[in-house]
């Protein structure tokens, strides 16, 4: 059983396509001794989890969800979608009493959303693993620092302003 933590972005879509191709190749090899094709629904034990966060434009999030639904349906992969109802803090100091009492720090937000992700992974794998091996595949690496750097550059930040770059590296 493999669960892909799917965002709909380029990285996780590449992972999805590679996993589908790999699993279909394995299924074809097992079925006929090394050749032939397998129907899309026969890709063994692969599903995707899409977690949506309210931190971006609603239309963008909906289009992402529709894309994920379409591509998973196209390849015969089950898609599980979950809306996380926590808003990421943006660093602005709270201005009302309500914001003070309900505001999360960046660290709390990261901790809570990580707990939600891991609970969803465990729930989905626990319901379907049937005692077999299970794995979660992530499409992100080192908190996407390279993509964040490029995003900062596209927004007009100078290299010295970009988080993660060191002035000097030995």
FIKOLZA-1660 file (N, C-alpha, C; in steps of 0.1 Angstrom, whole numbers, plus 5000, padded with zeros to 4 digits):
% residues 170
   i   px   py   pz ch aa at
   1 5008 4988 5000  A  X  N
   1 5000 5000 5000  A  X CA
   1 5009 5012 5000  A  X  C
   2 5006 5021 4990  A  X  N
   2 5014 5034 4990  A  X CA
   2 5004 5045 4990  A  X  C
   3 5007 5055 4998  A  X  N
   3 4999 5067 4999  A  X CA
   3 5008 5079 4995  A  X  C
   4 5004 5086 4985  A  X  N
   4 5011 5098 4980  A  X CA
   4 5005 5110 4986  A  X  C
   5 5013 5118 4993  A  X  N
   5 5009 5131 4998  A  X CA
   5 5009 5140 4987  A  X  C
   6 4997 5143 4981  A  X  N
   6 4996 5150 4968  A  X CA
   6 4992 5164 4969  A  X  C
   7 4999 5173 4963  A  X  N
   7 4995 5187 4964  A  X CA
   7 4989 5192 4951  A  X  C
   8 4991 5185 4940  A  X  N
   8 4986 5189 4927  A  X CA
   8 4997 5197 4920  A  X  C
   9 5008 5200 4926  A  X  N
   9 5019 5207 4920  A  X CA
   9 5028 5198 4912  A  X  C
  10 5038 5204 4906  A  X  N
  10 5047 5197 4897  A  X CA
  10 5054 5185 4903  A  X  C
  11 5060 5188 4915  A  X  N
  11 5067 5177 4922  A  X CA
  11 5059 5165 4925  A  X  C
  12 5047 5167 4931  A  X  N
  12 5039 5156 4935  A  X CA
  12 5032 5149 4923  A  X  C
  13 5029 5157 4912  A  X  N
  13 5024 5151 4900  A  X CA
  13 5034 5142 4893  A  X  C
  14 5047 5147 4893  A  X  N
  14 5058 5138 4888  A  X CA
  14 5059 5125 4896  A  X  C
  15 5058 5126 4909  A  X  N
  15 5058 5114 4918  A  X CA
  15 5046 5105 4914  A  X  C
  16 5034 5111 4912  A  X  N
  16 5023 5103 4909  A  X CA
  16 5025 5095 4896  A  X  C
  17 5029 5102 4886  A  X  N
  17 5031 5096 4873  A  X CA
  17 5042 5085 4873  A  X  C
  18 5053 5088 4880  A  X  N
  18 5063 5077 4882  A  X CA
  18 5058 5065 4889  A  X  C
  19 5051 5068 4900  A  X  N
  19 5045 5056 4908  A  X CA
  19 5035 5048 4900  A  X  C
  20 5027 5055 4892  A  X  N
  20 5017 5048 4884  A  X CA
  20 5025 5039 4874  A  X  C
  21 5034 5045 4867  A  X  N
  21 5042 5037 4857  A  X CA
  21 5049 5026 4864  A  X  C
  22 5056 5028 4875  A  X  N
  22 5063 5017 4882  A  X CA
  22 5054 5006 4886  A  X  C
  23 5043 5010 4892  A  X  N
  23 5034 4999 4897  A  X CA
  23 5027 4992 4886  A  X  C
  24 5023 4999 4875  A  X  N
  24 5018 4992 4864  A  X CA
  24 5028 4982 4858  A  X  C
  25 5040 4987 4857  A  X  N
  25 5051 4978 4852  A  X CA
  25 5053 4966 4860  A  X  C
  26 5052 4968 4873  A  X  N
  26 5054 4956 4882  A  X CA
  26 5042 4947 4881  A  X  C
  27 5030 4952 4880  A  X  N
  27 5018 4944 4878  A  X CA
  27 5018 4936 4865  A  X  C
  28 5023 4943 4854  A  X  N
  28 5023 4937 4841  A  X CA
  28 5033 4925 4841  A  X  C
  29 5045 4928 4848  A  X  N
  29 5055 4918 4849  A  X CA
  29 5050 4906 4857  A  X  C
  30 5043 4908 4867  A  X  N
  30 5038 4897 4876  A  X CA
  30 5027 4890 4869  A  X  C
  31 5019 4897 4861  A  X  N
  31 5008 4890 4854  A  X CA
  31 5012 4881 4843  A  X  C
  32 5022 4885 4835  A  X  N
  32 5025 4877 4823  A  X CA
  32 5039 4874 4821  A  X  C
  33 5047 4875 4832  A  X  N
  33 5061 4872 4831  A  X CA
  33 5070 4882 4825  A  X  C
  34 5065 4895 4824  A  X  N
  34 5074 4905 4820  A  X CA
  34 5070 4914 4809  A  X  C
  35 5058 4913 4803  A  X  N
  35 5054 4922 4793  A  X CA
  35 5039 4925 4793  A  X  C
  36 5034 4932 4784  A  X  N
  36 5020 4935 4783  A  X CA
  36 5016 4948 4791  A  X  C
  37 5004 4951 4789  A  X  N
  37 4998 4963 4796  A  X CA
  37 4988 4959 4807  A  X  C
  38 4986 4968 4816  A  X  N
  38 4976 4966 4827  A  X CA
  38 4966 4977 4826  A  X  C
  39 4953 4975 4828  A  X  N
  39 4943 4985 4828  A  X CA
  39 4946 4995 4839  A  X  C
  40 4942 5008 4837  A  X  N
  40 4944 5018 4847  A  X CA
  40 4940 5015 4861  A  X  C
  41 4928 5008 4863  A  X  N
  41 4923 5005 4876  A  X CA
  41 4931 4994 4883  A  X  C
  42 4940 4987 4875  A  X  N
  42 4948 4976 4881  A  X CA
  42 4961 4981 4887  A  X  C
  43 4964 4994 4887  A  X  N
  43 4976 4999 4893  A  X CA
  43 4975 4996 4908  A  X  C
  44 4983 4987 4914  A  X  N
  44 4981 4982 4927  A  X CA
  44 4984 4991 4938  A  X  C
  45 4974 4992 4947  A  X  N
  45 4977 4998 4961  A  X CA
  45 4982 5012 4961  A  X  C
  46 4978 5021 4953  A  X  N
  46 4982 5035 4953  A  X CA
  46 4970 5044 4955  A  X  C
  47 4972 5053 4964  A  X  N
  47 4961 5063 4966  A  X CA
  47 4968 5076 4969  A  X  C
  48 4961 5087 4968  A  X  N
  48 4966 5101 4971  A  X CA
  48 4958 5108 4981  A  X  C
  49 4965 5116 4989  A  X  N
  49 4958 5124 4999  A  X CA
  49 4961 5139 4995  A  X  C
  50 4951 5147 4993  A  X  N
  50 4952 5161 4990  A  X CA
  50 4947 5168 5003  A  X  C
  51 4956 5176 5009  A  X  N
  51 4952 5185 5020  A  X CA
  51 4951 5199 5015  A  X  C
  52 4940 5205 5017  A  X  N
  52 4938 5219 5013  A  X CA
  52 4938 5228 5025  A  X  C
  53 4945 5239 5023  A  X  N
  53 4947 5249 5034  A  X CA
  53 4941 5262 5030  A  X  C
  54 4935 5270 5039  A  X  N
  54 4928 5283 5036  A  X CA
  54 4938 5294 5035  A  X  C
  55 4950 5292 5031  A  X  N
  55 4960 5303 5030  A  X CA
  55 4962 5309 5017  A  X  C
  56 4955 5304 5007  A  X  N
  56 4956 5309 4993  A  X CA
  56 4942 5313 4988  A  X  C
  57 4942 5318 4976  A  X  N
  57 4930 5322 4969  A  X CA
  57 4921 5310 4968  A  X  C
  58 4908 5312 4971  A  X  N
  58 4898 5302 4971  A  X CA
  58 4897 5295 4957  A  X  C
  59 4897 5303 4946  A  X  N
  59 4896 5298 4933  A  X CA
  59 4908 5290 4929  A  X  C
  60 4920 5294 4933  A  X  N
  60 4932 5286 4931  A  X CA
  60 4932 5273 4938  A  X  C
  61 4927 5272 4950  A  X  N
  61 4926 5260 4958  A  X CA
  61 4915 5251 4951  A  X  C
  62 4904 5256 4946  A  X  N
  62 4894 5248 4940  A  X CA
  62 4899 5242 4927  A  X  C
  63 4906 5251 4919  A  X  N
  63 4912 5246 4906  A  X CA
  63 4922 5235 4909  A  X  C
  64 4930 5236 4919  A  X  N
  64 4939 5226 4923  A  X CA
  64 4932 5213 4927  A  X  C
  65 4921 5214 4934  A  X  N
  65 4914 5202 4938  A  X CA
  65 4908 5195 4926  A  X  C
  66 4903 5203 4917  A  X  N
  66 4897 5197 4904  A  X CA
  66 4908 5190 4896  A  X  C
  67 4920 5196 4895  A  X  N
  67 4931 5190 4888  A  X CA
  67 4934 5177 4894  A  X  C
  68 4936 5177 4908  A  X  N
  68 4939 5165 4915  A  X CA
  68 4929 5154 4912  A  X  C
  69 4916 5158 4913  A  X  N
  69 4905 5148 4911  A  X CA
  69 4906 5143 4897  A  X  C
  70 4908 5151 4887  A  X  N
  70 4909 5147 4873  A  X CA
  70 4920 5137 4870  A  X  C
  71 4932 5141 4875  A  X  N
  71 4944 5133 4872  A  X CA
  71 4943 5119 4879  A  X  C
  72 4938 5119 4891  A  X  N
  72 4937 5107 4898  A  X CA
  72 4926 5098 4892  A  X  C
  73 4915 5104 4888  A  X  N
  73 4905 5096 4881  A  X CA
  73 4910 5090 4868  A  X  C
  74 4918 5099 4860  A  X  N
  74 4924 5095 4848  A  X CA
  74 4933 5083 4849  A  X  C
  75 4940 5082 4860  A  X  N
  75 4950 5071 4862  A  X CA
  75 4944 5060 4871  A  X  C
  76 4932 5061 4875  A  X  N
  76 4926 5051 4883  A  X CA
  76 4931 5050 4897  A  X  C
  77 4935 5062 4903  A  X  N
  77 4941 5062 4916  A  X CA
  77 4930 5069 4925  A  X  C
  78 4928 5063 4937  A  X  N
  78 4919 5068 4946  A  X CA
  78 4924 5081 4952  A  X  C
  79 4916 5091 4953  A  X  N
  79 4920 5104 4959  A  X CA
  79 4911 5107 4971  A  X  C
  80 4918 5110 4982  A  X  N
  80 4912 5114 4995  A  X CA
  80 4915 5129 4997  A  X  C
  81 4905 5137 4999  A  X  N
  81 4907 5151 5000  A  X CA
  81 4902 5156 5014  A  X  C
  82 4910 5165 5020  A  X  N
  82 4906 5170 5034  A  X CA
  82 4910 5185 5034  A  X  C
  83 4900 5192 5040  A  X  N
  83 4902 5207 5042  A  X CA
  83 4907 5209 5056  A  X  C
  84 4919 5215 5057  A  X  N
  84 4924 5219 5070  A  X CA
  84 4919 5233 5073  A  X  C
  85 4913 5235 5084  A  X  N
  85 4907 5248 5088  A  X CA
  85 4916 5256 5097  A  X  C
  86 4928 5257 5095  A  X  N
  86 4938 5265 5102  A  X CA
  86 4944 5275 5093  A  X  C
  87 4944 5287 5097  A  X  N
  87 4951 5297 5088  A  X CA
  87 4965 5300 5093  A  X  C
  88 4974 5300 5084  A  X  N
  88 4988 5302 5087  A  X CA
  88 4990 5317 5092  A  X  C
  89 4997 5319 5103  A  X  N
  89 5000 5332 5108  A  X CA
  89 5009 5339 5098  A  X  C
  90 5007 5352 5096  A  X  N
  90 5015 5359 5086  A  X CA
  90 5025 5369 5093  A  X  C
  91 5027 5368 5106  A  X  N
  91 5037 5376 5112  A  X CA
  91 5032 5389 5117  A  X  C
  92 5020 5394 5112  A  X  N
  92 5015 5406 5117  A  X CA
  92 5010 5405 5132  A  X  C
  93 5014 5415 5140  A  X  N
  93 5009 5414 5154  A  X CA
  93 4994 5415 5155  A  X  C
  94 4988 5408 5164  A  X  N
  94 4974 5408 5166  A  X CA
  94 4969 5422 5170  A  X  C
  95 4958 5426 5164  A  X  N
  95 4953 5440 5167  A  X CA
  95 4940 5440 5175  A  X  C
  96 4934 5429 5177  A  X  N
  96 4922 5428 5185  A  X CA
  96 4923 5417 5196  A  X  C
  97 4915 5418 5206  A  X  N
  97 4915 5408 5217  A  X CA
  97 4912 5394 5212  A  X  C
  98 4903 5393 5202  A  X  N
  98 4900 5380 5196  A  X CA
  98 4912 5374 5189  A  X  C
  99 4920 5382 5182  A  X  N
  99 4932 5378 5175  A  X CA
  99 4943 5373 5186  A  X  C
 100 4943 5381 5197  A  X  N
 100 4953 5377 5207  A  X CA
 100 4950 5364 5213  A  X  C
 101 4937 5361 5216  A  X  N
 101 4934 5349 5223  A  X CA
 101 4933 5337 5213  A  X  C
 102 4932 5339 5200  A  X  N
 102 4931 5328 5191  A  X CA
 102 4942 5326 5181  A  X  C
 103 4952 5336 5182  A  X  N
 103 4963 5335 5172  A  X CA
 103 4972 5324 5175  A  X  C
 104 4977 5317 5165  A  X  N
 104 4987 5307 5166  A  X CA
 104 5000 5313 5162  A  X  C
 105 5011 5308 5169  A  X  N
 105 5024 5312 5164  A  X CA
 105 5027 5304 5152  A  X  C
 106 5038 5308 5145  A  X  N
 106 5042 5300 5133  A  X CA
 106 5046 5286 5137  A  X  C
 107 5052 5285 5148  A  X  N
 107 5057 5271 5153  A  X CA
 107 5044 5263 5156  A  X  C
 108 5034 5269 5163  A  X  N
 108 5022 5261 5166  A  X CA
 108 5015 5257 5154  A  X  C
 109 5014 5266 5144  A  X  N
 109 5007 5263 5132  A  X CA
 109 5014 5251 5125  A  X  C
 110 5027 5251 5124  A  X  N
 110 5035 5241 5117  A  X CA
 110 5033 5227 5125  A  X  C
 111 5033 5228 5138  A  X  N
 111 5031 5216 5146  A  X CA
 111 5017 5210 5144  A  X  C
 112 5007 5219 5145  A  X  N
 112 4993 5214 5144  A  X CA
 112 4991 5208 5130  A  X  C
 113 4995 5215 5119  A  X  N
 113 4993 5210 5106  A  X CA
 113 5001 5197 5103  A  X  C
 114 5013 5196 5109  A  X  N
 114 5020 5183 5108  A  X CA
 114 5013 5172 5115  A  X  C
 115 5007 5175 5127  A  X  N
 115 4999 5164 5134  A  X CA
 115 4987 5160 5125  A  X  C
 116 4980 5170 5119  A  X  N
 116 4969 5167 5111  A  X CA
 116 4973 5158 5099  A  X  C
 117 4984 5161 5092  A  X  N
 117 4989 5153 5081  A  X CA
 117 4992 5139 5085  A  X  C
 118 4999 5138 5097  A  X  N
 118 5003 5124 5101  A  X CA
 118 4991 5116 5106  A  X  C
 119 4981 5122 5112  A  X  N
 119 4969 5115 5115  A  X CA
 119 4961 5110 5103  A  X  C
 120 4961 5119 5092  A  X  N
 120 4954 5115 5080  A  X CA
 120 4962 5103 5073  A  X  C
 121 4975 5104 5073  A  X  N
 121 4983 5093 5068  A  X CA
 121 4980 5080 5075  A  X  C
 122 4980 5080 5089  A  X  N
 122 4978 5068 5097  A  X CA
 122 4964 5063 5095  A  X  C
 123 4954 5072 5094  A  X  N
 123 4940 5068 5092  A  X CA
 123 4939 5061 5079  A  X  C
 124 4944 5067 5068  A  X  N
 124 4942 5061 5055  A  X CA
 124 4950 5048 5053  A  X  C
 125 4962 5048 5058  A  X  N
 125 4970 5035 5057  A  X CA
 125 4964 5025 5066  A  X  C
 126 4960 5028 5078  A  X  N
 126 4954 5019 5088  A  X CA
 126 4942 5012 5083  A  X  C
 127 4933 5020 5075  A  X  N
 127 4921 5014 5070  A  X CA
 127 4923 5005 5059  A  X  C
 128 4934 5006 5052  A  X  N
 128 4935 4999 5039  A  X CA
 128 4947 4989 5039  A  X  C
 129 4956 4990 5048  A  X  N
 129 4968 4982 5047  A  X CA
 129 4966 4967 5049  A  X  C
 130 4956 4964 5057  A  X  N
 130 4953 4950 5059  A  X CA
 130 4964 4941 5064  A  X  C
 131 4973 4947 5072  A  X  N
 131 4984 4940 5078  A  X CA
 131 4996 4940 5069  A  X  C
 132 4995 4945 5057  A  X  N
 132 5007 4945 5048  A  X CA
 132 5016 4957 5050  A  X  C
 133 5026 4958 5042  A  X  N
 133 5035 4970 5043  A  X CA
 133 5028 4982 5038  A  X  C
 134 5032 4994 5043  A  X  N
 134 5026 5006 5039  A  X CA
 134 5037 5017 5039  A  X  C
 135 5035 5027 5030  A  X  N
 135 5045 5038 5029  A  X CA
 135 5038 5050 5025  A  X  C
 136 5043 5062 5029  A  X  N
 136 5038 5075 5025  A  X CA
 136 5049 5081 5017  A  X  C
 137 5046 5086 5005  A  X  N
 137 5056 5092 4996  A  X CA
 137 5053 5107 4996  A  X  C
 138 5063 5115 4999  A  X  N
 138 5062 5130 5000  A  X CA
 138 5068 5136 4987  A  X  C
 139 5062 5146 4982  A  X  N
 139 5067 5153 4970  A  X CA
 139 5075 5166 4974  A  X  C
 140 5077 5168 4987  A  X  N
 140 5084 5180 4991  A  X CA
 140 5097 5176 4998  A  X  C
 141 5107 5185 4997  A  X  N
 141 5120 5182 5003  A  X CA
 141 5125 5195 5010  A  X  C
 142 5131 5193 5022  A  X  N
 142 5137 5204 5029  A  X CA
 142 5128 5216 5029  A  X  C
 143 5115 5214 5032  A  X  N
 143 5105 5225 5032  A  X CA
 143 5105 5233 5019  A  X  C
 144 5108 5227 5008  A  X  N
 144 5108 5234 4995  A  X CA
 144 5116 5246 4994  A  X  C
 145 5128 5246 5001  A  X  N
 145 5136 5258 5001  A  X CA
 145 5140 5263 4988  A  X  C
 146 5143 5254 4978  A  X  N
 146 5147 5259 4965  A  X CA
 146 5136 5266 4958  A  X  C
 147 5124 5260 4959  A  X  N
 147 5112 5267 4953  A  X CA
 147 5109 5280 4960  A  X  C
 148 5111 5281 4973  A  X  N
 148 5108 5293 4980  A  X CA
 148 5118 5304 4976  A  X  C
 149 5131 5300 4973  A  X  N
 149 5141 5309 4969  A  X CA
 149 5137 5315 4955  A  X  C
 150 5133 5306 4946  A  X  N
 150 5129 5311 4933  A  X CA
 150 5117 5320 4934  A  X  C
 151 5108 5316 4942  A  X  N
 151 5096 5325 4944  A  X CA
 151 5099 5339 4949  A  X  C
 152 5109 5339 4958  A  X  N
 152 5113 5352 4964  A  X CA
 152 5120 5360 4952  A  X  C
 153 5128 5354 4944  A  X  N
 153 5134 5361 4933  A  X CA
 153 5124 5366 4923  A  X  C
 154 5114 5358 4920  A  X  N
 154 5104 5363 4911  A  X CA
 154 5096 5375 4916  A  X  C
 155 5095 5376 4930  A  X  N
 155 5088 5387 4936  A  X CA
 155 5097 5400 4936  A  X  C
 156 5109 5399 4931  A  X  N
 156 5118 5410 4930  A  X CA
 156 5128 5412 4942  A  X  C
 157 5128 5402 4951  A  X  N
 157 5138 5403 4962  A  X CA
 157 5152 5401 4956  A  X  C
 158 5162 5408 4962  A  X  N
 158 5176 5406 4958  A  X CA
 158 5181 5393 4965  A  X  C
 159 5191 5388 4960  A  X  N
 159 5197 5375 4966  A  X CA
 159 5199 5376 4980  A  X  C
 160 5204 5388 4985  A  X  N
 160 5207 5390 4999  A  X CA
 160 5195 5390 5008  A  X  C
 161 5183 5392 5002  A  X  N
 161 5171 5393 5010  A  X CA
 161 5164 5379 5011  A  X  C
 162 5169 5369 5003  A  X  N
 162 5163 5356 5003  A  X CA
 162 5167 5348 5015  A  X  C
 163 5157 5343 5022  A  X  N
 163 5160 5334 5034  A  X CA
 163 5167 5322 5029  A  X  C
 164 5176 5317 5037  A  X  N
 164 5182 5304 5033  A  X CA
 164 5196 5306 5027  A  X  C
 165 5198 5317 5020  A  X  N
 165 5211 5319 5014  A  X CA
 165 5221 5324 5025  A  X  C
 166 5233 5318 5024  A  X  N
 166 5244 5323 5033  A  X CA
 166 5252 5333 5025  A  X  C
 167 5257 5343 5032  A  X  N
 167 5266 5353 5026  A  X CA
 167 5279 5346 5021  A  X  C
 168 5284 5336 5029  A  X  N
 168 5296 5330 5026  A  X CA
 168 5295 5315 5029  A  X  C
 169 5299 5306 5021  A  X  N
 169 5299 5292 5024  A  X CA
 169 5313 5286 5021  A  X  C
 170 5318 5279 5031  A  X  N
 170 5332 5273 5029  A  X CA
 170 5331 5259 5024  A  X  C
% end
